[in-house]
């Protein structure tokens, strides 16, 4: 059985993330979305909120599951019997960063492989940091995030005011 994992912070989940998830789900028999919880990072949404949003966004994809991970991804993969990471890349900057991470993961566990999926052109400029900034100014997010996420962002920023 071909199993893969798509890890990320997903803060917030974007339309680009959903695109990669759907495409990867059509390739692999099982896909686990791994919501990272890095204690050194500050997130807008809690890991549980991010996982809940993703669960709702993938509920129709029967071969996709969602998990939260607060330790090394290679350890998570080994615990789950997964040997393949999926990473989405928009351009050279993303590729350089993701390539470095894949080399670190390969050093930690030579059995882990990474596959890069390029973004569809319509999602090329979508970045979580830009979305959060736009949301903080009550900007139009409908092309960048699913409605569920737009609503959560609006609630988050309206509660912070």
Backbone as CSV, one residue per row, in Angstrom:
resi,resn,N_x,N_y,N_z,CA_x,CA_y,CA_z,C_x,C_y,C_z
1,UNK,0.849,-1.185,0.000,0.000,0.000,0.000,0.890,1.242,0.000
2,UNK,0.602,2.173,-0.875,1.382,3.397,-0.982,0.783,4.462,-0.067
3,UNK,1.497,4.725,1.036,1.061,5.719,2.011,2.009,6.911,1.961
4,UNK,1.448,8.109,2.157,2.253,9.327,2.167,1.723,10.264,3.249
5,UNK,2.559,11.223,3.615,2.167,12.251,4.580,2.473,13.617,3.981
6,UNK,1.589,14.561,4.263,1.767,15.955,3.842,1.805,16.795,5.110
7,UNK,3.017,17.097,5.603,3.132,17.886,6.832,3.177,19.391,6.545
8,UNK,2.757,20.160,7.528,2.839,21.611,7.419,2.228,22.261,8.634
9,UNK,2.384,23.573,8.702,1.771,24.290,9.817,0.301,24.593,9.528
10,UNK,-0.049,24.818,8.276,-1.439,25.066,7.874,-2.077,26.159,8.733
11,UNK,-1.363,27.260,8.880,-1.818,28.362,9.738,-2.004,29.634,8.923
12,UNK,-3.120,29.744,8.231,-4.276,28.865,8.138,-4.171,27.937,6.930
13,UNK,-5.071,26.954,6.850,-5.129,26.148,5.630,-5.579,27.036,4.470
14,UNK,-4.917,26.924,3.343,-5.230,27.761,2.181,-5.828,26.922,1.048
15,UNK,-6.316,27.599,0.043,-6.807,26.903,-1.142,-5.668,26.153,-1.823
16,UNK,-4.463,26.685,-1.733,-3.291,25.994,-2.276,-3.027,24.691,-1.541
17,UNK,-3.160,24.699,-0.220,-3.005,23.468,0.562,-4.047,22.428,0.138
18,UNK,-5.287,22.870,0.013,-6.371,21.959,-0.354,-6.104,21.375,-1.742
19,UNK,-5.599,22.190,-2.648,-5.263,21.714,-3.989,-4.212,20.608,-3.936
20,UNK,-3.150,20.822,-3.167,-2.092,19.808,-3.029,-2.658,18.545,-2.376
21,UNK,-3.487,18.712,-1.352,-4.084,17.568,-0.665,-4.915,16.732,-1.641
22,UNK,-5.771,17.384,-2.400,-6.623,16.642,-3.343,-5.792,15.928,-4.400
23,UNK,-4.784,16.595,-4.899,-3.944,15.979,-5.927,-3.169,14.797,-5.355
24,UNK,-2.610,14.965,-4.157,-1.865,13.869,-3.525,-2.802,12.713,-3.181
25,UNK,-4.020,13.024,-2.750,-4.983,11.976,-2.408,-5.357,11.149,-3.635
26,UNK,-5.258,11.748,-4.819,-5.575,11.001,-6.040,-4.410,10.102,-6.471
27,UNK,-3.245,10.314,-5.892,-2.051,9.543,-6.246,-1.806,8.394,-5.276
28,UNK,-2.002,8.666,-3.986,-1.648,7.696,-2.947,-2.887,7.022,-2.377
29,UNK,-2.708,5.785,-1.922,-3.822,5.037,-1.349,-4.235,5.603,0.003
30,UNK,-3.248,6.085,0.768,-3.512,6.738,2.051,-2.675,8.001,2.133
31,UNK,-3.295,9.076,2.574,-2.596,10.352,2.767,-2.924,10.862,4.158
32,UNK,-1.881,11.120,4.937,-2.057,11.701,6.271,-1.594,13.147,6.232
33,UNK,-2.487,14.043,6.593,-2.135,15.451,6.716,-1.620,15.625,8.137
34,UNK,-0.382,16.097,8.246,0.255,16.221,9.553,0.352,17.700,9.918
35,UNK,-0.431,18.101,10.894,-0.446,19.490,11.369,0.671,19.633,12.397
36,UNK,1.650,20.457,12.054,2.814,20.644,12.919,2.477,21.544,14.104
37,UNK,3.000,21.146,15.242,2.903,21.952,16.461,4.324,22.151,16.968
38,UNK,4.938,23.235,16.539,6.309,23.557,16.903,6.276,24.559,18.054
39,UNK,6.764,24.158,19.204,6.705,25.003,20.403,7.475,26.317,20.239
40,UNK,8.367,26.393,19.256,9.152,27.603,19.039,8.450,28.596,18.108
41,UNK,7.322,28.211,17.542,6.585,29.090,16.641,5.328,29.614,17.316
42,UNK,4.931,30.798,16.884,3.679,31.383,17.357,2.657,31.245,16.237
43,UNK,1.552,30.596,16.543,0.509,30.345,15.559,-0.706,31.220,15.838
44,UNK,-1.424,31.571,14.793,-2.687,32.281,14.946,-3.756,31.313,15.462
45,UNK,-3.791,30.114,14.880,-4.743,29.084,15.276,-4.029,27.980,16.047
46,UNK,-4.697,27.417,17.014,-4.122,26.280,17.746,-4.022,25.083,16.799
47,UNK,-3.220,24.106,17.177,-3.093,22.896,16.363,-4.456,22.212,16.209
48,UNK,-5.239,22.208,17.262,-6.554,21.581,17.212,-7.480,22.333,16.252
49,UNK,-7.413,23.663,16.268,-8.238,24.447,15.338,-7.825,24.176,13.890
50,UNK,-6.519,24.141,13.628,-6.030,23.885,12.275,-6.422,22.488,11.814
51,UNK,-6.260,21.498,12.685,-6.627,20.121,12.342,-8.130,20.014,12.084
52,UNK,-8.925,20.674,12.895,-10.382,20.647,12.736,-10.801,21.246,11.396
53,UNK,-10.188,22.368,11.021,-10.510,22.979,9.734,-10.141,22.032,8.585
54,UNK,-8.963,21.441,8.665,-8.535,20.530,7.600,-9.453,19.316,7.538
55,UNK,-9.805,18.765,8.685,-10.744,17.624,8.704,-12.033,17.959,7.969
56,UNK,-12.543,19.126,8.211,-13.776,19.543,7.541,-13.549,19.696,6.036
57,UNK,-12.395,20.241,5.654,-12.096,20.476,4.235,-11.858,19.191,3.449
58,UNK,-11.450,18.120,4.136,-11.141,16.854,3.442,-12.163,15.759,3.742
59,UNK,-13.263,16.094,4.352,-14.221,15.080,4.804,-14.720,14.182,3.678
60,UNK,-14.707,14.645,2.440,-15.157,13.825,1.312,-14.058,12.951,0.731
61,UNK,-12.838,13.125,1.191,-11.710,12.325,0.700,-11.506,11.157,1.655
62,UNK,-11.996,9.999,1.290,-12.024,8.845,2.189,-10.651,8.288,2.533
63,UNK,-9.640,8.585,1.718,-8.293,8.055,1.975,-7.389,9.061,2.674
64,UNK,-7.972,10.138,3.196,-7.195,11.191,3.864,-7.549,11.234,5.342
65,UNK,-6.504,11.292,6.173,-6.682,11.463,7.617,-5.853,12.667,8.055
66,UNK,-6.121,13.122,9.259,-5.433,14.296,9.804,-4.897,13.951,11.189
67,UNK,-3.650,14.358,11.442,-3.027,14.136,12.747,-2.242,15.379,13.138
68,UNK,-2.068,15.555,14.429,-1.234,16.642,14.959,0.072,16.008,15.431
69,UNK,1.173,16.706,15.170,2.490,16.182,15.546,3.313,17.290,16.185
70,UNK,3.848,17.011,17.372,4.700,17.995,18.051,6.110,17.447,18.279
71,UNK,6.532,16.557,17.388,7.884,15.998,17.453,8.400,15.826,16.026
72,UNK,9.585,15.270,15.872,10.204,15.148,14.550,9.325,14.381,13.569
73,UNK,9.200,14.918,12.378,8.359,14.286,11.364,8.858,12.890,11.016
74,UNK,10.165,12.675,10.998,10.669,11.331,10.670,10.241,10.315,11.731
75,UNK,10.182,10.737,12.979,9.707,9.839,14.036,8.217,9.555,13.868
76,UNK,7.457,10.588,13.523,6.028,10.409,13.260,5.827,9.403,12.124
77,UNK,6.572,9.606,11.032,6.457,8.725,9.871,6.778,7.282,10.236
78,UNK,7.849,7.090,10.975,8.225,5.732,11.386,7.158,5.097,12.272
79,UNK,6.574,5.892,13.173,5.503,5.372,14.037,4.288,4.919,13.233
80,UNK,4.045,5.575,12.098,2.870,5.290,11.267,3.178,4.362,10.098
81,UNK,4.442,3.982,9.920,4.811,3.122,8.795,4.740,3.821,7.457
82,UNK,4.998,5.123,7.461,4.969,5.930,6.237,6.401,6.251,5.846
83,UNK,6.721,6.117,4.574,8.086,6.369,4.093,8.164,7.514,3.093
84,UNK,7.045,8.183,2.828,7.012,9.191,1.781,6.390,10.494,2.267
85,UNK,7.114,11.576,2.078,6.630,12.922,2.385,6.223,13.610,1.094
86,UNK,5.132,14.327,1.126,4.697,15.166,0.019,4.908,16.606,0.442
87,UNK,5.521,17.388,-0.418,5.721,18.808,-0.138,5.274,19.611,-1.349
88,UNK,4.556,20.686,-1.112,4.128,21.580,-2.178,5.140,22.696,-2.346
89,UNK,5.447,23.037,-3.582,6.379,24.136,-3.846,5.782,25.096,-4.864
90,UNK,5.990,26.398,-4.615,5.499,27.440,-5.512,6.581,27.925,-6.449
91,UNK,7.823,27.903,-6.009,8.907,28.436,-6.825,10.251,28.052,-6.249
92,UNK,11.286,28.719,-6.735,12.648,28.374,-6.331,12.893,28.569,-4.839
93,UNK,12.340,29.625,-4.273,12.540,29.872,-2.840,11.959,28.729,-2.016
94,UNK,10.740,28.324,-2.344,10.126,27.184,-1.663,10.949,25.923,-1.881
95,UNK,11.355,25.706,-3.145,12.098,24.482,-3.447,13.388,24.431,-2.649
96,UNK,14.100,25.556,-2.563,15.361,25.592,-1.821,15.133,25.227,-0.353
97,UNK,14.121,25.821,0.247,13.794,25.543,1.650,13.389,24.076,1.823
98,UNK,12.492,23.605,0.969,11.997,22.230,1.079,13.091,21.212,0.777
99,UNK,13.982,21.548,-0.148,15.093,20.649,-0.465,15.991,20.479,0.755
100,UNK,16.311,21.601,1.423,17.125,21.538,2.642,16.458,20.658,3.708
101,UNK,15.140,20.832,3.889,14.417,20.005,4.857,14.458,18.531,4.465
102,UNK,14.315,18.264,3.180,14.324,16.865,2.738,15.692,16.230,2.980
103,UNK,16.752,17.014,2.820,18.096,16.492,3.082,18.291,16.217,4.574
104,UNK,17.740,17.101,5.424,17.834,16.872,6.862,17.067,15.608,7.234
105,UNK,15.852,15.460,6.687,15.055,14.264,6.975,15.760,13.006,6.473
106,UNK,16.400,13.093,5.319,17.121,11.953,4.747,18.333,11.593,5.616
107,UNK,18.949,12.608,6.223,20.065,12.364,7.136,19.575,11.659,8.399
108,UNK,18.414,12.099,8.900,17.845,11.497,10.105,17.338,10.086,9.849
109,UNK,16.811,9.865,8.647,16.304,8.540,8.286,16.446,8.351,6.777
110,UNK,17.458,7.619,6.329,17.690,7.419,4.896,16.530,6.739,4.163
111,UNK,15.612,6.137,4.900,14.472,5.471,4.273,13.321,6.398,3.923
112,UNK,13.410,7.650,4.329,12.340,8.620,4.048,12.597,9.280,2.694
113,UNK,11.596,9.266,1.839,11.670,9.930,0.533,10.751,11.140,0.537
114,UNK,11.094,12.154,-0.261,10.271,13.350,-0.399,9.916,13.542,-1.858
115,UNK,8.637,13.795,-2.101,8.149,14.107,-3.443,7.624,15.537,-3.419
116,UNK,8.033,16.319,-4.415,7.599,17.717,-4.515,6.495,17.831,-5.561
117,UNK,5.380,18.444,-5.168,4.310,18.751,-6.106,4.308,20.256,-6.323
118,UNK,4.412,20.673,-7.561,4.355,22.103,-7.840,2.914,22.577,-7.718
119,UNK,2.772,23.797,-7.292,1.446,24.367,-7.131,0.794,24.581,-8.489
120,UNK,-0.513,24.542,-8.516,-1.221,24.965,-9.713,-1.041,26.483,-9.821
121,UNK,-0.940,27.021,-11.042,-0.640,28.448,-11.224,-1.546,29.403,-10.458
122,UNK,-2.812,29.063,-10.321,-3.733,29.985,-9.642,-3.423,30.172,-8.155
123,UNK,-2.611,29.280,-7.589,-2.272,29.362,-6.166,-0.832,29.826,-5.935
124,UNK,-0.181,30.243,-6.982,1.237,30.585,-6.923,1.565,31.669,-5.891
125,UNK,0.716,32.659,-5.745,1.026,33.787,-4.854,0.442,33.650,-3.451
126,UNK,-0.242,32.557,-3.180,-0.879,32.396,-1.870,0.150,31.996,-0.826
127,UNK,0.268,32.838,0.212,1.144,32.570,1.344,0.342,32.805,2.626
128,UNK,0.503,31.913,3.571,-0.250,32.033,4.823,-0.004,33.371,5.510
129,UNK,1.234,33.844,5.498,1.544,35.122,6.164,0.801,36.274,5.501
130,UNK,0.722,36.271,4.182,-0.002,37.334,3.462,-1.495,37.253,3.736
131,UNK,-2.004,36.035,3.811,-3.433,35.844,4.090,-3.775,36.390,5.468
132,UNK,-2.936,36.103,6.455,-3.199,36.603,7.818,-3.160,38.128,7.846
133,UNK,-2.211,38.717,7.131,-2.134,40.180,7.095,-3.373,40.761,6.425
134,UNK,-3.760,40.192,5.289,-4.952,40.654,4.590,-6.193,40.507,5.475
135,UNK,-6.299,39.377,6.155,-7.439,39.135,7.047,-7.477,40.150,8.184
136,UNK,-6.307,40.542,8.680,-6.269,41.501,9.790,-6.807,42.870,9.377
137,UNK,-6.813,43.137,8.058,-7.366,44.391,7.530,-8.744,44.171,6.910
138,UNK,-9.342,43.013,7.212,-10.673,42.665,6.723,-10.736,42.631,5.196
139,UNK,-9.653,42.173,4.561,-9.604,42.081,3.105,-10.367,40.880,2.571
140,UNK,-10.574,40.887,1.270,-11.305,39.824,0.587,-10.407,38.604,0.422
141,UNK,-10.790,37.499,1.018,-9.977,36.282,1.027,-10.544,35.167,0.160
142,UNK,-11.646,35.386,-0.514,-12.380,34.281,-1.139,-11.586,33.524,-2.204
143,UNK,-10.584,34.124,-2.818,-9.779,33.404,-3.811,-8.601,32.651,-3.175
144,UNK,-8.342,32.895,-1.911,-7.149,32.362,-1.272,-7.397,31.257,-0.264
145,UNK,-8.557,31.288,0.365,-8.878,30.276,1.382,-10.311,29.806,1.190
146,UNK,-10.601,28.577,1.596,-11.987,28.103,1.554,-12.871,28.940,2.487
147,UNK,-14.181,29.004,2.227,-15.087,29.816,3.057,-14.983,29.521,4.554
148,UNK,-14.837,28.250,4.917,-14.694,27.861,6.318,-13.510,28.574,6.974
149,UNK,-12.406,28.666,6.262,-11.198,29.302,6.793,-11.369,30.818,6.819
150,UNK,-11.997,31.379,5.784,-12.253,32.826,5.763,-13.086,33.234,6.968
151,UNK,-14.093,32.417,7.275,-14.949,32.697,8.445,-14.136,32.626,9.736
152,UNK,-13.305,31.611,9.873,-12.484,31.460,11.086,-11.509,32.627,11.231
153,UNK,-10.924,33.061,10.126,-10.008,34.210,10.171,-10.744,35.473,10.591
154,UNK,-11.910,35.682,10.016,-12.701,36.866,10.368,-13.042,36.859,11.854
155,UNK,-13.469,35.699,12.356,-13.794,35.588,13.781,-12.565,35.825,14.646
156,UNK,-11.441,35.271,14.245,-10.202,35.396,15.016,-9.793,36.869,15.112
157,UNK,-9.817,37.571,13.982,-9.367,38.960,14.008,-10.405,39.897,14.605
158,UNK,-11.685,39.600,14.484,-12.700,40.429,15.114,-12.682,40.267,16.627
159,UNK,-12.320,39.069,17.110,-12.229,38.837,18.560,-10.993,39.500,19.158
160,UNK,-9.963,39.723,18.325,-8.725,40.322,18.827,-8.801,41.847,18.894
161,UNK,-9.868,42.414,18.374,-9.974,43.885,18.349,-10.677,44.409,19.556
